[in-house]
Amino acid sequence: MADTTPWQLVGFLERFDLWADQEKPADKLRQLVLAWIFTRIDDPYQGVRREPGFPNLWFGPVPSSEHGEWSVVCCSYWIEERDHVVRCDSFATLNRPV
């Protein structure tokens, strides 16, 4: 039977605030990224990929966060399976393709 325990999120709001202070995104984009953060509680693997060379580092774009001509918001985070913890590394606005 699959483990349905919610994942504990660590550092996401602090890293989000750092990104938002630096990038000054529109309110709609802020809300979209904030809503996405909380989807990590149920399934931190959805829509992201493991980074080569790092056993627990995951990375991916935030769905529907495209803005400007080529920009998209991305997030990287560490998944600690044993402790059921998802620890945010960073948010960044990157150019496509990602």
QUIBELMO-V908050 format. One line per field, one symbol per residue. ss: DSSP state (a for helix, b for strand, c for the rest). phi: phi as a letter, one per 40 degrees, with the letter a starting at -180 (. if undefined). A space follows every 10 residues. Layout:
# QUIBELMO-V908050
ss = ???
phi = ???
This chain:
# QUIBELMO-V908050
ss = cccccccbbb caaaaaaaaa aaacccaaaa aaaaaaaaac ccccccccbb ccccccbbbb bcccccbccc bbbbbbbbbb ccccbbbbbb bbbbbccc
phi = .ccbcccccb gccccdcccc cccfccdccd cccdccdccc ccacccgbbc cdgbcbcbaa ccdgccagcb cacbbbabbb cdcfbbbcca bacbcccb
